[in-house]
C-alpha cells in the first residue's frame, strides 16, 4: 500500500466472518507482548517477540530426530559418534548428532522403509562401508523386534557414516560430515587456563500437556567482571526440549527467581539481549576469540533462561531440568560483543508463484545513527521458514556493493548455515545493509503472511558484532519501506518520511481525537449495541480517516504493530489481500491517551 494510493475498505467483524461472504477471510491474531509503556516499548516488543522466535532457527525433526524413533531400531540410543566414540549420536538418521538436520544415508533408507526396522533395511549397507546396518547396530541376523534386547549391545558403529573416517573410500562418502561441529571441540576457549563455568538449570519442573510451552527462570550471574565466551547445553528431556535462550537482564528491575515460571517469548521486558542459544543440531555457542558478552559488575548481573517444550503428543507426566553451562573468564577479551537484526517485517506471498522476492534496507541513515563508529561482524545467519528458497544479505558503501554477508542458495530451514568471519566484516557508519528473501509458493493454495508459525513466513538476518554499541533497540528492520530505527531512535525526533507520527499518540491532537472517536463510535462493538456487520457508514468513516495525509502515513506503518484487543474488526483493502487491524491501533491510542474508549466520545 503506497502513500499515494487509496483503496476501498471493508470492516470485517472477526466473530462474524461467516455472516457475510464478503467478510470471510483467515484472521491472524498476535499475542499481547509483555510491556510497561505502550508508547515506547509496547509498540516494538511484539516485533521483538517475533524476532526472538525467528532467531531460534526452529528445527523440524524428521526420521530418527524425535527420541522415540530410537526405540524403532536396535540400540537406537547407544550409537557412538564416529567423531568421538565417547559421545552418543542421538539423531542416528541425521547429519547432525543431535538430530533436526538433513537425513544421512541411513536416515534416508529408514524413511523409505516406513520408519520401521525391516529385514530389507537391516541387510542394507546404507553408508557403503562394507557392513550391513544390522551388523553396525547389533542385529547381525536381522531378528530384532522392538521391545527386545538386540543380539549385541557393544561394539556398535554408525550405520549412516562410512568408517574408518580417514580411509579414501570414506572420505569420498562422508563429504557432508563435519566433526568440528560436534562436542566441545569447536570451542578452544573452553580449555584456556583460568576458564570458569557455572551451570544454570531449571529445578525439576513439570511439563504441561499443551503442545507449546514457554517457561522461564531468572538467575544471578557470577559476581565479578567477566566475559561470557561460550555455552554448552544440558538437555535433560530430549523428547520435549525444543530450544533454550539466555537473555541478559537489567538487574535493577529484575529479581532472581528460585523456580521456573510460565512465560512468553520474554521472561521480562528488561531482559531482551540474547547472550546464549541452543537449538536442535547445535552444540552451543562459541564467540570470536577477541570478543565476549560482558557479565558481572560491569555487564549483565542477571540472566533469564527461557526453555520451549514442544509436547506434540499432549502427554501428562513429563518433567524437565535442562539448562546451560556458561563459560566465562576474568581474562577479558579486547571487545564487548552484541547482536543486531536486519530484515523485512511485511510479507505477503500470493499462491502458486515460482519465486517471490521481498527486500529490506538498513539504510545509511540508520547505520549512522546506530553505529557512530565502525563495527565488525563475526557471525551471521539467515532466517526464513519452509517457503524460503534463497536469502542474501549484502553490504554496500556509497551505493557500491562491497560484499555478501550471507548467501544461502538454496536456503534450508532445517539446516541453517552459520557464517563465521575471521577477519571480521567491517561496517562503517553510513553503510547500507540490504536483505533479499526469496520464496516459492508454487504448491500453496492461499496467501501466506508474516508470522511466528512454521506455516507462516519470516525474513530476518542475525549478526554478532563488536564493539557493542549503546543503542536502545538492536533492530534495523523495516515494515515495507518504513525503517524501525527511524521510529524509535531519538536522533530522528519521532519523524518518519516527513510524518511526525508520535504527535498522533497525544490526547491533545484534535485530528486524532476526531478520527478515533468517529471510527470507534461507528465500527466498534464494545458495549454490544453497535452494528456487528460490515457497515457502510463504518467503511465510509474509515475511508475519510485515511484522507488525512499525516494520519494515513501513521496507520500505514502501524499496520505492522500487532496488538491484541477484544472484539477485533479487520479493515480489508478490496484490491489487496493484506489486512490492517484499525481497532487494534485505535484501542492502543485510546488506552494510551484517554485510558478508555468512553473518553473518545
C-alpha positions in Angstrom: 0.0 0.0 0.0 1.8 3.1 -1.2 1.2 6.5 0.3 -0.3 7.8 -2.9 -3.0 5.2 -3.4 -6.5 5.0 -1.9 -8.5 1.7 -1.7 -12.0 0.8 -0.9 -12.1 -0.8 2.6 -14.5 -3.1 4.4 -14.8 -3.5 8.2 -14.8 -7.2 9.0 -16.0 -8.4 12.4 -13.8 -11.4 13.3 -16.5 -13.0 15.4 -18.9 -12.9 12.5 -16.8 -13.6 9.5 -19.2 -16.3 8.4 -22.2 -14.0 8.4 -21.2 -12.3 5.2 -19.2 -14.0 2.4 -17.5 -10.7 1.5 -16.1 -10.5 5.0 -14.8 -14.0 5.2 -11.0 -14.5 5.5 -8.5 -16.1 7.8 -7.5 -13.8 10.6 -4.1 -13.9 12.3 -4.3 -12.8 16.0 -1.0 -11.9 17.5 0.0 -12.3 21.1 -0.1 -9.4 23.5 3.5 -8.7 24.3 4.8 -8.0 27.8 5.0 -4.3 28.1 5.2 -1.4 30.5 5.0 1.6 28.3 2.7 1.3 25.2 4.2 4.3 23.6 7.8 3.2 23.6 8.4 -0.4 24.5 4.9 -1.7 23.7 5.0 -0.7 20.0 8.0 -2.8 19.2 8.1 -5.5 21.8 5.8 -7.7 19.7 8.3 -7.4 16.9 11.0 -8.3 19.4 8.9 -11.3 20.3 8.8 -12.4 16.6 12.5 -11.6 16.1 13.5 -13.7 19.0 11.3 -16.5 17.8 12.9 -16.3 14.4 16.4 -16.4 16.0 15.7 -19.8 17.4 16.1 -21.2 13.9 13.3 -23.7 14.5 14.4 -27.2 13.8 11.9 -29.6 12.1 12.8 -33.1 13.2 12.5 -35.9 10.7 13.2 -39.6 10.9 15.2 -40.6 14.0 15.2 -37.0 15.1 12.5 -37.4 17.7 13.8 -39.5 20.6 11.0 -42.1 20.4 12.4 -43.2 16.9 15.4 -44.7 18.7 13.0 -47.4 20.0 12.3 -48.5 16.4 15.9 -49.6 15.7 18.2 -51.9 17.7 20.4 -50.0 20.2 18.9 -46.7 18.9 20.0 -44.8 22.0 23.5 -46.3 22.1 25.1 -45.5 18.7 28.5 -44.0 19.2 29.6 -40.9 17.4 32.2 -41.6 14.7 33.8 -38.3 15.6 34.1 -39.0 19.3 33.3 -42.6 20.4 32.8 -41.3 24.0 29.7 -39.4 22.8 26.3 -40.8 21.6 25.0 -39.8 18.2 21.4 -39.1 19.3 19.9 -38.4 15.9 21.0 -41.6 14.2 19.2 -40.8 10.9 20.5 -37.2 10.7 23.7 -35.5 9.7 23.7 -33.7 13.0 24.5 -35.8 16.1 21.5 -34.1 17.9 19.1 -34.6 15.0 16.9 -31.9 13.4 19.2 -31.7 10.3 19.1 -33.2 6.9 18.9 -37.0 6.8 22.1 -39.0 6.4 22.2 -42.1 4.1 20.8 -44.4 6.8 18.0 -41.8 7.7 17.0 -41.8 4.0 16.8 -45.6 3.9 14.9 -45.6 7.2 12.4 -43.2 5.8 11.9 -45.3 2.6 11.1 -48.3 4.7 8.3 -46.6 6.5 10.5 -45.6 9.6 10.4 -49.3 10.6 13.2 -51.8 11.2 12.7 -54.4 8.4 14.9 -57.3 7.2 15.5 -55.4 4.0 16.7 -52.3 5.9 18.7 -54.5 8.2 20.5 -56.2 5.3 21.3 -52.9 3.5 24.7 -51.2 3.8 23.4 -47.6 3.9 26.8 -45.9 4.4 28.7 -48.1 1.9 31.5 -49.1 4.3 31.1 -52.9 3.8 29.0 -53.6 6.9 25.2 -54.1 6.9 23.0 -51.8 9.0 22.2 -54.8 11.2 25.9 -55.6 11.8 26.6 -52.0 12.8 23.6 -51.7 15.1 24.0 -55.1 16.9 21.4 -57.2 14.9 23.6 -59.2 12.5 21.0 -61.9 11.9 18.2 -59.3 11.4 16.0 -60.9 14.0 15.5 -58.0 16.4 12.0 -56.6 17.2 11.1 -53.5 19.2 11.0 -54.1 22.9 13.6 -56.9 22.9 17.3 -56.8 23.6 19.5 -56.9 20.5 21.9 -59.8 20.0 24.8 -57.4 20.6 24.9 -54.2 22.7 28.7 -53.4 22.4 31.0 -52.9 19.5 28.4 -50.8 17.7 29.1 -48.4 14.9 27.1 -45.8 12.9 25.0 -47.1 10.0 24.9 -43.7 8.3 28.6 -42.8 8.5 31.2 -44.6 6.4 34.1 -45.8 8.6 37.0 -45.7 9.1 36.8 -41.9 8.6 40.3 -41.5 7.2 40.0 -44.2 4.5 40.0 -43.0 0.9 36.6 -44.6 0.3 35.0 -43.0 3.4 36.5 -39.5 2.7 34.6 -39.6 -0.6 31.3 -40.7 1.0 31.5 -38.5 4.1 31.9 -35.1 2.5 28.9 -33.9 4.5 30.4 -34.9 7.8 31.8 -32.1 10.0 33.4 -33.4 13.1 34.3 -30.0 14.3 30.6 -29.3 14.8 30.2 -32.0 17.5 31.1 -31.9 21.1 33.2 -29.1 22.6 36.0 -29.4 20.1 34.6 -26.4 18.2 35.4 -24.0 21.1 39.1 -24.0 22.1 38.3 -21.2 24.6 36.8 -23.8 27.0 40.2 -25.2 27.5 42.0 -22.0 28.3 43.8 -21.6 31.6 41.6 -19.8 34.1 38.4 -20.5 32.3 35.5 -20.8 34.7 32.0 -22.2 34.3 28.7 -22.1 36.0 25.7 -24.3 35.4 22.2 -22.8 35.1 19.4 -25.3 35.2 15.7 -25.5 35.9 14.9 -27.4 39.0 12.8 -30.5 38.1 9.7 -28.9 36.6 6.5 -30.5 35.3 5.8 -30.0 31.6 2.2 -29.1 30.9 0.2 -31.3 28.5 -0.1 -28.4 26.0 1.7 -28.6 22.7 3.6 -25.4 23.1 5.0 -24.3 26.5 7.4 -21.5 27.3 8.9 -21.5 30.8 11.5 -19.0 32.2 13.7 -18.6 35.3 15.9 -15.7 36.3 19.3 -16.4 37.6 22.1 -14.4 39.3 25.3 -14.3 37.3 28.8 -14.6 38.8 29.9 -11.5 40.7 33.0 -10.0 39.2 34.0 -8.5 35.8 33.9 -11.3 33.2 33.4 -12.1 29.6 31.0 -14.9 28.7 32.7 -16.7 25.8 30.5 -19.7 25.1 27.8 -22.0 26.3 27.2 -25.7 26.3 23.6 -27.2 26.6 22.4 -29.6 29.2 19.4 -31.4 27.7 17.5 -33.5 30.2 14.3 -34.2 28.4 15.5 -34.9 24.8 12.0 -35.6 23.5 10.3 -32.3 24.5 13.1 -29.7 24.8 12.9 -27.6 21.6 15.2 -24.7 22.3 16.9 -22.7 25.1 17.6 -19.0 25.1 19.5 -17.0 27.6 18.9 -13.2 27.9 20.9 -10.6 29.7 18.8 -8.5 32.2 18.8 -5.1 33.7 19.3 -6.4 37.3 18.0 -3.2 38.9 14.5 -4.2 37.9 14.6 -7.9 37.5 14.7 -10.1 40.7 16.1 -13.6 40.6 13.6 -16.5 41.0 14.0 -19.8 42.6 11.7 -21.7 40.3 10.7 -21.7 36.6 7.5 -19.9 35.7 5.2 -19.8 32.7 6.2 -17.0 30.4 6.0 -15.9 26.8 8.9 -15.3 24.5 10.2 -12.8 27.0 10.7 -13.5 30.7 10.7 -9.8 31.5 10.7 -6.6 29.3 14.1 -5.7 30.8 15.6 -9.0 29.6 16.0 -8.5 25.8 19.6 -9.1 24.9 20.4 -12.6 23.7 23.7 -14.0 25.2 23.2 -17.7 24.8 21.4 -20.1 22.5 20.7 -23.7 21.8 18.5 -25.4 19.2 18.4 -29.0 17.9 21.5 -29.7 15.9 23.6 -27.2 17.9 26.4 -27.9 20.4 26.2 -24.5 21.9 27.8 -21.1 21.4 31.5 -20.2 20.8 32.3 -16.5 20.4 35.0 -15.0 18.3 38.4 -15.1 20.1 38.5 -11.3 20.5 35.0 -10.9 21.9 32.7 -11.8 24.8 29.4 -10.8 26.3 30.1 -8.7 29.4 28.6 -10.2 32.6 29.1 -9.3 36.2 29.7 -5.9 37.9 30.1 -4.1 34.6 27.7 -6.1 32.5 24.6 -8.3 32.9 24.3 -9.3 36.5 21.3 -11.4 36.0 20.1 -13.6 33.1 16.7 -15.0 32.1 16.7 -18.6 30.7 13.7 -19.5 28.6 13.0 -23.1 27.6 10.5 -24.1 24.9 8.9 -27.5 25.4 7.2 -29.0 22.4 4.8 -31.6 23.8 3.4 -32.6 20.5 1.6 -35.7 21.9 0.0 -33.6 24.7 1.1 -36.1 27.3 1.0 -35.7 31.0 3.7 -36.9 33.4 6.7 -35.3 31.7 9.3 -33.2 33.5 12.5 -31.4 32.7 15.6 -29.9 34.2 17.5 -28.7 31.2 19.8 -25.8 31.2 23.2 -24.5 30.1 26.8 -24.4 31.2 28.2 -20.9 30.9 31.9 -20.5 30.2 33.4 -17.2 31.4 36.7 -15.7 32.2 38.2 -12.7 34.0 40.9 -12.6 31.3 38.6 -10.4 29.3 38.7 -10.2 25.5 39.5 -6.9 23.7 35.9 -6.2 22.8 32.4 -6.5 24.2 30.1 -8.4 21.8 26.4 -7.8 20.9 23.9 -8.8 18.4 21.5 -7.0 15.9 18.9 -8.0 13.4 18.0 -6.9 9.9 15.1 -7.9 7.6 11.6 -7.3 6.4 8.5 -7.5 8.7 5.9 -7.2 5.9 5.4 -10.5 4.0 2.5 -11.3 1.8 3.2 -14.2 -0.6 0.5 -15.0 -3.2 -0.2 -18.6 -4.0 1.2 -20.7 -6.9 4.3 -18.4 -7.6 7.7 -20.0 -8.5 9.6 -17.1 -6.9 8.6 -14.0 -4.9 11.1 -11.6 -3.6 11.0 -9.3 -0.5 13.6 -6.7 0.2 14.7 -4.6 3.2 17.4 -2.0 3.7 19.2 -1.0 6.8 19.9 2.4 5.3 22.9 4.7 5.7 20.8 6.9 8.0 20.1 4.0 10.3 23.7 2.6 10.4 25.0 6.2 11.0 22.6 6.6 14.0 23.0 3.0 15.4 26.8 2.7 14.9 28.6 6.0 15.3 31.9 4.2 14.9 32.7 1.1 12.8 31.5 -2.3 13.9 32.8 -5.7 13.0 30.6 -8.7 12.2 31.9 -12.0 13.4 28.9 -14.3 12.7 25.7 -14.1 10.7 22.8 -16.4 10.0 19.7 -16.1 7.7 16.2 -17.0 8.8 13.1 -17.8 6.8 10.6 -20.7 7.0 9.8 -23.6 4.7 8.8 -21.5 1.7 12.2 -19.7 1.7 14.4 -20.9 -1.2 17.1 -18.1 -1.2 18.4 -15.4 1.1 21.1 -12.9 0.7 22.4 -10.1 2.9 24.8 -7.6 1.3 27.0 -4.7 2.4 27.0 -1.5 0.4 29.1 1.6 0.7 28.4 4.9 -1.2 26.0 3.0 -3.5 28.5 0.3 -4.4 28.3 -3.3 -3.2 31.2 -4.3 -1.0 30.5 -8.0 -0.4 28.0 -10.6 0.6 27.5 -11.1 4.3 25.3 -14.2 3.8 24.1 -16.0 0.7 22.1 -19.2 1.0 21.2 -20.7 -2.4 19.4 -22.9 -1.7 18.2 -21.9 1.7 17.3 -24.8 4.0 15.2 -24.1 7.1 16.2 -27.4 8.8 19.9 -26.9 8.3 20.9 -23.3 9.0 24.3 -22.1 7.8 26.2 -20.0 10.3 28.7 -17.7 8.6 31.8 -17.0 10.7 34.3 -14.3 9.8 37.9 -14.0 10.8 38.9 -11.4 10.0 35.5 -9.9 10.7 33.5 -7.8 8.2 33.8 -4.0 8.8 30.6 -2.0 8.7 31.1 1.8 8.7 28.7 4.5 9.8 26.7 5.4 6.6 27.0 1.9 5.1 23.8 0.1 3.9 22.9 -3.5 4.6 20.4 -4.9 2.2 18.4 -8.1 2.7 16.6 -10.1 0.0 14.4 -13.1 0.8 13.0 -15.3 -2.0 10.1 -17.7 -1.6 8.4 -20.3 -3.7 4.6 -20.7 -3.2 4.1 -23.0 -6.2 2.4 -25.6 -4.1 0.3 -23.2 -2.0 -3.4 -22.6 -2.4 -3.6 -19.5 -0.2 -1.7 -16.3 0.5 1.0 -16.7 3.2 1.8 -13.8 5.6 4.5 -12.9 8.1 4.1 -14.8 11.3 5.6 -16.9 14.0 4.3 -20.3 12.9 6.3 -22.5 10.6 3.5 -22.3 8.1 3.8 -18.5 8.1 7.0 -16.8 6.9 9.8 -14.5 8.1 12.7 -12.7 6.6 15.5 -11.9 9.0 19.2 -11.9 9.4 21.0 -12.0 12.8 24.6 -10.8 13.2 27.0 -10.9 16.1 29.4 -7.9 16.2 31.8 -5.9 18.2 32.3 -3.4 19.8 28.9 -3.3 21.4 27.0 0.0 20.8 24.8 1.8 23.3 21.6 1.6 21.4 18.1 1.1 23.0 16.9 -1.3 20.2 19.2 -3.5 18.3 17.0 -4.0 15.3 17.5 -2.4 11.9 14.4 -3.9 10.3 11.7 -2.5 8.0 8.0 -2.8 7.6 7.6 -2.3 3.9 9.9 0.8 3.4 9.4 2.2 6.9 12.6 1.7 9.0 12.2 0.8 12.6 15.3 2.7 13.6 13.7 6.0 12.4 10.6 5.3 14.5 12.4 4.9 17.8 15.9 6.3 17.9 16.0 9.8 19.4 18.2 11.1 16.6 15.1 11.1 14.2 12.9 13.1 16.6 9.8 10.9 16.0 9.5 11.8 12.3 9.3 9.1 9.6 9.1 10.0 5.9 8.1 13.6 7.0 5.4 12.2 9.2 5.5 13.2 12.9 3.9 10.0 14.0 4.3 10.5 17.7 2.0 13.5 17.6 -0.9 11.2 16.8 -0.4 9.5 20.2 -1.2 12.7 22.0 -4.7 13.1 23.5 -4.4 16.8 22.7 -4.2 16.2 19.0 -7.6 17.3 17.6 -7.3 15.2 14.4 -6.6 12.0 16.4 -9.5 12.6 18.8 -11.9 13.2 15.9 -10.7 10.3 13.8 -10.5 7.7 16.6 -13.8 8.9 18.1 -15.6 8.6 14.8 -14.3 5.2 13.9 -14.9 3.7 17.3 -18.4 5.1 17.6 -19.4 3.5 14.3 -17.2 0.5 14.0 -16.8 -0.9 17.5 -19.0 -3.3 19.3 -17.6 -2.8 22.8 -21.0 -2.5 24.5 -22.8 -4.9 22.2 -25.1 -2.2 20.8 -23.4 -1.3 17.6 -23.5 -2.7 14.1 -21.7 -6.1 14.0 -21.9 -6.3 10.3 -19.9 -4.7 7.5 -21.4 -1.3 7.9 -21.3 1.1 5.0 -21.2 4.0 7.4 -18.2 2.5 9.2 -16.5 1.9 5.8 -17.1 5.5 4.8 -15.7 6.7 8.1 -12.5 4.7 7.8 -12.0 5.9 4.2 -12.4 9.5 5.4 -9.8 8.9 8.1 -7.3 7.9 5.5 -7.8 11.1 3.6 -5.8 12.8 6.4 -2.3 12.6 4.9 -0.4 12.5 8.2 -2.8 10.0 9.8 -2.7 7.9 6.7 1.1 7.6 7.0 0.8 6.8 10.7 -1.7 4.0 10.0 0.4 2.7 7.1 3.3 1.7 9.2 1.4 1.0 12.4 -0.2 -1.8 10.4 3.0 -3.7 11.2 2.5 -3.4 15.0 0.4 -6.3 16.2 -1.6 -5.7 19.4 -4.5 -7.8 20.6 -7.7 -6.1 21.7 -11.2 -7.6 22.3 -13.9 -7.7 19.5 -11.4 -7.1 16.7 -12.5 -5.7 13.4 -10.4 -6.2 10.3 -10.1 -3.5 7.6 -9.5 -5.1 4.2 -8.3 -3.4 1.1 -10.7 -4.7 -1.6 -7.9 -4.8 -4.2 -5.2 -6.1 -2.0 -5.2 -9.3 0.2 -3.5 -7.7 3.2 -5.5 -6.6 6.2 -5.0 -3.7 8.5 -6.4 -4.0 12.0 -7.5 -0.5 12.8 -9.3 -1.4 16.0 -6.1 -2.7 17.5 -4.4 0.6 16.6 -7.4 2.7 17.9 -7.5 0.6 21.0 -3.9 1.3 21.6 -4.4 5.0 21.0 -7.4 5.2 23.4 -5.6 3.2 26.1 -2.6 5.4 25.8 -4.3 8.8 25.6 -7.6 8.6 27.3 -7.5 5.5 29.5 -10.6 4.0 27.9 -12.7 4.1 24.8 -15.5 6.1 26.5 -13.3 9.1 26.8 -13.2 9.4 23.0 -16.9 10.2 22.7 
